[in-house]
């Protein structure tokens, strides 16, 4: 008996395979994708490639960036089950929360904030009720994620250019993008993946000493923290509640500390596992009929 867990986000994909004893047999990295840009067929192809060499899989659970509405999950699940045996599709936030806690949903009042290129927050209470906040994508939301921070910074630089002004952040952005003149930034509209390109400005903003960079980061951290507070209130969480942080934005200490100052009342714990392991745990739970912690 073998189960697989697959986690797909814009930057990368990760797959793991476990046997019935909870031993990891296989791990693989692949290209990133988003459901809305890759489509069902693109996701099927990506999963096939990343699991090449893993052998027969009895049950699989996947989470895909952009596939977090019920109708999308049903559509992708139907397509996946045409090509693979017994495949479940979950919201990325749910598999990340299971992986972070290493336990079944409902074991504890908990919230996970995943802030990478975009952002989403998922909470679960002791009654097993799950709620998501955010995850609207770069056109409508994703506040506090790397793209949002980068977009705000480059927007500031563009407005400064129009006013014939400059500051340290503008200079740092020009250097990071290898631009001789801010006017050349308009070429962003012609590149293949401007979202990921702009998201790469996030560490530039974090390491800037400019006042505007600090204000941009504070706004982003507050947006993430507001999602946490909404989940705690709507799920009627008690005093014993835990917060998990995942995603590249939390690799930057200055931003992580801003966020944590705004989320008092939570015990902040490091995730036990990544989302791909959370997906494998859910697949194992379905196949074995009980929740099993994995290494």
Backbone torsions as a table, in degrees:
resi	resn	phi	psi	omega
1	UNK	NA	128.0	179.6
2	UNK	-135.2	140.6	176.5
3	UNK	-122.5	153.4	179.1
4	UNK	-126.3	145.2	171.4
5	UNK	-123.8	132.1	-177.0
6	UNK	-129.9	132.1	179.4
7	UNK	-122.9	121.4	-177.7
8	UNK	-122.8	122.5	172.7
9	UNK	-131.5	178.3	-171.7
10	UNK	-60.1	-36.1	-174.8
11	UNK	-83.8	-29.6	-172.3
12	UNK	-165.7	170.1	171.2
13	UNK	-131.5	147.9	-178.4
14	UNK	-134.4	134.8	177.6
15	UNK	-129.3	142.3	174.5
16	UNK	-134.0	152.0	177.5
17	UNK	-131.5	134.9	179.6
18	UNK	-125.3	153.5	173.1
19	UNK	-93.7	-179.4	-175.0
20	UNK	-66.5	-15.8	178.4
21	UNK	-92.6	4.5	179.4
22	UNK	81.4	16.8	178.8
23	UNK	-91.7	131.6	179.1
24	UNK	-76.5	125.1	-177.5
25	UNK	-103.0	-22.0	-168.7
26	UNK	-156.5	141.2	173.7
27	UNK	-147.2	136.4	-175.6
28	UNK	-148.6	147.7	175.8
29	UNK	-112.7	147.6	179.6
30	UNK	-146.1	-173.2	179.5
31	UNK	-66.8	156.5	176.1
32	UNK	-85.4	167.1	179.1
33	UNK	-165.3	164.9	172.8
34	UNK	-130.9	139.0	-175.5
35	UNK	-55.6	-41.5	-173.7
36	UNK	-73.3	-25.4	177.9
37	UNK	-93.8	-34.4	-177.8
38	UNK	-85.9	-31.9	-177.4
39	UNK	75.8	172.4	-177.7
40	UNK	-60.2	-46.2	-176.8
41	UNK	-64.8	-38.4	179.1
42	UNK	-64.3	-38.9	178.9
43	UNK	-67.7	-41.9	177.5
44	UNK	-58.5	-44.7	179.5
45	UNK	-63.5	-40.6	179.4
46	UNK	-64.8	-43.9	179.0
47	UNK	-62.7	-40.7	178.4
48	UNK	-59.9	-41.8	-178.4
49	UNK	-70.0	-43.6	-174.9
50	UNK	-72.0	-24.9	179.0
51	UNK	-97.0	6.7	178.9
52	UNK	-60.7	128.3	-179.5
53	UNK	92.5	-2.9	-178.7
54	UNK	-84.0	-13.9	-178.6
55	UNK	81.9	-166.2	-177.0
56	UNK	-71.9	136.4	179.9
57	UNK	-116.2	129.7	-178.9
58	UNK	-84.8	-31.9	179.3
59	UNK	-153.2	139.9	-177.0
60	UNK	-134.5	145.5	172.4
61	UNK	-129.5	133.4	179.8
62	UNK	-129.3	151.9	170.7
63	UNK	-128.1	134.3	-173.7
64	UNK	-130.2	131.0	176.3
65	UNK	-56.9	133.6	179.3
66	UNK	88.2	-12.7	-179.8
67	UNK	-106.4	79.6	-174.3
68	UNK	-134.6	8.6	172.7
69	UNK	-104.1	148.6	-172.3
70	UNK	-55.1	-43.7	-177.2
71	UNK	-66.3	-35.8	178.3
72	UNK	-69.7	-40.4	179.3
73	UNK	-65.7	-38.5	177.3
74	UNK	-64.4	-43.8	-178.2
75	UNK	-64.7	-44.7	179.4
76	UNK	-68.2	-38.6	178.4
77	UNK	-60.0	-42.3	179.1
78	UNK	-63.1	-41.7	179.9
79	UNK	-68.6	-41.4	179.4
80	UNK	-62.4	-39.4	-177.7
81	UNK	-74.7	-9.2	170.6
82	UNK	-76.7	-22.9	-174.4
83	UNK	-114.1	-24.0	-176.8
84	UNK	-129.5	157.4	179.6
85	UNK	-81.9	124.6	169.9
86	UNK	51.0	73.1	-178.3
87	UNK	-111.7	132.3	175.8
88	UNK	-110.1	144.7	176.7
89	UNK	-116.7	123.9	179.9
90	UNK	-119.5	160.0	169.6
91	UNK	-61.5	139.6	179.6
92	UNK	-57.2	-37.4	-179.8
93	UNK	-64.1	-36.4	-179.7
94	UNK	-66.8	-46.7	-179.6
95	UNK	-67.3	-32.5	177.2
96	UNK	-67.3	-38.8	179.9
97	UNK	-67.2	-42.6	177.1
98	UNK	-63.2	-43.9	179.4
99	UNK	-64.8	-41.3	-177.9
100	UNK	-63.5	-43.2	-178.3
101	UNK	-81.7	-29.5	-175.7
102	UNK	71.7	13.4	-175.9
103	UNK	-134.0	167.9	179.9
104	UNK	-65.8	150.7	176.6
105	UNK	-59.8	135.2	179.1
106	UNK	96.4	-0.8	179.4
107	UNK	-70.0	-24.8	-175.4
108	UNK	-161.6	150.2	170.6
109	UNK	-64.7	118.3	-175.9
110	UNK	-151.0	152.7	177.9
111	UNK	-132.1	138.5	172.8
112	UNK	-120.3	129.3	172.8
113	UNK	-107.7	119.3	175.7
114	UNK	-107.4	111.9	-178.7
115	UNK	-128.6	101.9	178.9
116	UNK	-122.2	-117.6	172.7
117	UNK	-62.0	-47.1	174.6
118	UNK	-108.2	-159.3	179.8
119	UNK	-152.8	148.1	175.4
120	UNK	-157.5	148.9	175.9
121	UNK	-125.8	136.5	-179.7
122	UNK	-129.5	135.4	178.4
123	UNK	-127.6	154.5	174.7
124	UNK	-141.6	137.9	177.4
125	UNK	-103.9	-178.2	-176.0
126	UNK	-69.8	-13.4	175.2
127	UNK	-86.0	-1.1	179.6
128	UNK	81.7	11.6	178.4
129	UNK	-79.6	129.2	-176.5
130	UNK	-112.1	137.5	-180.0
131	UNK	-140.7	142.7	179.4
132	UNK	-118.6	145.1	174.5
133	UNK	-130.2	132.5	179.3
134	UNK	89.6	-156.7	-178.5
135	UNK	74.4	27.6	-177.5
136	UNK	-83.9	-3.0	178.8
137	UNK	88.5	167.2	-171.0
138	UNK	-69.3	-21.4	179.0
139	UNK	-76.5	-31.5	-171.9
140	UNK	-115.7	-18.7	-174.3
141	UNK	-162.9	-122.1	-176.8
142	UNK	62.0	30.0	179.9
143	UNK	-58.4	137.4	177.4
144	UNK	88.2	-8.5	176.7
145	UNK	-81.7	173.7	-175.5
146	UNK	-62.6	-39.6	178.9
147	UNK	-65.2	-44.3	-179.6
148	UNK	-59.1	-44.4	179.1
149	UNK	-65.2	-45.3	179.0
150	UNK	-63.1	-40.4	179.8
151	UNK	-64.0	-42.2	179.0
152	UNK	-63.5	-39.8	-178.8
153	UNK	-67.2	-45.0	-178.5
154	UNK	-71.6	-28.6	174.0
155	UNK	-65.7	-41.1	175.3
156	UNK	-59.8	-43.7	-178.9
157	UNK	-63.4	-38.7	179.6
158	UNK	-66.2	-41.5	179.2
159	UNK	-67.6	-37.4	177.2
160	UNK	-63.0	-38.7	177.8
161	UNK	-60.9	-43.0	179.7
162	UNK	-64.3	-30.2	-177.3
163	UNK	-94.2	6.6	-178.8
164	UNK	58.7	38.9	179.1
165	UNK	-116.0	167.7	175.4
166	UNK	-155.6	157.2	172.9
167	UNK	-152.7	-178.0	-175.7
168	UNK	-60.8	-39.1	-178.0
169	UNK	-64.0	-39.8	177.9
170	UNK	-60.5	-46.4	179.9
171	UNK	-61.9	-39.9	-179.3
172	UNK	-67.7	-36.0	177.4
173	UNK	-68.8	-43.3	178.0
174	UNK	-59.2	-41.7	179.5
175	UNK	-67.2	-43.5	-178.4
176	UNK	-63.9	-36.7	-179.3
177	UNK	-89.8	0.0	-179.5
178	UNK	55.8	47.0	179.7
179	UNK	-108.4	135.0	175.9
180	UNK	-79.5	-26.2	-177.1
181	UNK	-145.3	140.4	-177.4
182	UNK	-61.6	-26.7	179.2
183	UNK	-59.5	-25.7	-179.0
184	UNK	-72.7	-10.1	-178.1
185	UNK	-65.2	-18.8	179.5
186	UNK	-60.3	-20.3	178.2
187	UNK	-66.5	-11.6	175.5
188	UNK	-56.3	-30.4	-179.0
189	UNK	-67.1	-14.1	-176.5
190	UNK	-101.9	-7.9	-177.4
191	UNK	-84.1	161.6	-171.0
192	UNK	-68.2	-40.4	-176.6
193	UNK	-133.8	77.0	-178.0
194	UNK	-64.9	-26.8	-179.3
195	UNK	-62.3	-51.6	-179.8
196	UNK	-65.4	-36.4	-179.5
197	UNK	-62.0	-46.2	-179.4
198	UNK	-70.3	-34.6	178.5
199	UNK	-60.7	-26.6	-179.4
200	UNK	-69.9	-7.7	175.8
201	UNK	-80.7	-10.2	-176.2
202	UNK	-53.9	-51.3	179.7
203	UNK	-64.3	-27.2	177.0
204	UNK	-62.9	-44.2	179.4
205	UNK	-64.9	-42.4	-178.0
206	UNK	-63.2	-31.6	-175.7
207	UNK	-96.6	3.1	178.8
208	UNK	-82.6	145.2	176.6
209	UNK	-95.2	3.1	-175.9
210	UNK	-72.2	150.6	-179.5
211	UNK	-64.2	-39.3	-178.2
212	UNK	-67.6	-34.5	177.2
213	UNK	-63.3	-42.4	177.7
214	UNK	-62.2	-39.5	179.4
215	UNK	-66.9	-39.3	178.2
216	UNK	-62.5	-43.8	-179.6
217	UNK	-66.8	-40.3	178.1
218	UNK	-61.3	-42.3	178.2
219	UNK	-62.6	-42.6	179.9
220	UNK	-65.8	-43.6	179.2
221	UNK	-63.6	-37.9	178.3
222	UNK	-66.4	-37.4	177.6
223	UNK	-62.7	-42.3	177.6
224	UNK	-66.1	-43.8	-179.0
225	UNK	-65.1	-35.5	178.4
226	UNK	-62.4	-35.9	177.1
227	UNK	-63.2	-40.0	179.4
228	UNK	-63.8	-44.6	-178.9
229	UNK	-65.0	-38.5	178.3
230	UNK	-62.4	-44.6	-179.4
231	UNK	-64.1	-43.0	179.9
232	UNK	-60.9	-39.4	-179.0
233	UNK	-72.8	-47.5	-175.4
234	UNK	-69.8	-29.2	178.8
235	UNK	-92.7	2.6	176.6
236	UNK	52.3	51.6	-178.5
237	UNK	-73.7	149.4	177.2
238	UNK	-84.8	-167.8	-177.6
239	UNK	-75.0	-27.3	180.0
240	UNK	-89.4	86.5	-176.2
241	UNK	-134.8	146.2	-173.3
242	UNK	-119.5	148.3	179.6
243	UNK	-123.2	130.6	174.9
244	UNK	-112.3	141.7	178.4
245	UNK	-117.2	127.6	174.9
246	UNK	-135.8	153.8	179.4
247	UNK	110.5	157.1	-171.1
248	UNK	-65.1	-24.9	-177.2
249	UNK	-62.7	-27.6	-178.7
250	UNK	-81.1	-3.5	173.1
251	UNK	-73.5	-19.1	179.2
252	UNK	-91.7	112.6	-172.1
253	UNK	-58.5	-41.3	-176.3
254	UNK	-62.0	-38.8	-178.9
255	UNK	-75.8	-40.9	179.0
256	UNK	-60.3	-43.0	-178.7
257	UNK	-67.6	-36.6	174.7
258	UNK	-58.2	-46.9	-179.0
259	UNK	-63.6	-44.8	-176.0
260	UNK	-67.8	-30.1	176.3
261	UNK	-65.8	-23.0	-176.5
262	UNK	-96.4	3.6	-176.4
263	UNK	-124.7	46.0	178.1
264	UNK	-63.1	150.3	179.9
265	UNK	97.9	-7.1	177.3
266	UNK	-110.2	142.8	168.7
267	UNK	-86.8	118.2	-176.6
268	UNK	-90.9	121.9	-178.6
269	UNK	-124.1	149.3	176.8
270	UNK	-74.1	140.0	177.6
271	UNK	-60.6	139.0	177.2
272	UNK	-70.5	-42.2	-175.7
273	UNK	-142.8	169.2	174.7
274	UNK	-82.2	170.1	-179.1
275	UNK	-58.9	-32.2	-179.0
276	UNK	-64.1	-34.8	177.1
277	UNK	-72.8	-37.0	174.5
278	UNK	-58.8	-41.0	177.5
279	UNK	-63.2	-42.3	178.5
280	UNK	-63.7	-36.7	177.6
281	UNK	-63.0	-40.1	178.6
282	UNK	-67.5	-38.1	176.3
283	UNK	-65.5	-41.2	178.3
284	UNK	-64.6	-39.5	179.5
285	UNK	-61.5	-41.0	179.1
286	UNK	-67.5	-43.2	-174.8
287	UNK	-73.5	-40.2	-175.4
288	UNK	-91.2	-15.1	-179.4
289	UNK	80.4	10.9	178.3
290	UNK	-156.2	157.1	179.9
291	UNK	-79.0	134.6	-179.6
292	UNK	-127.1	124.8	175.5
293	UNK	-73.4	138.8	-178.6
294	UNK	-114.5	155.6	178.5
295	UNK	-76.2	NA	NA
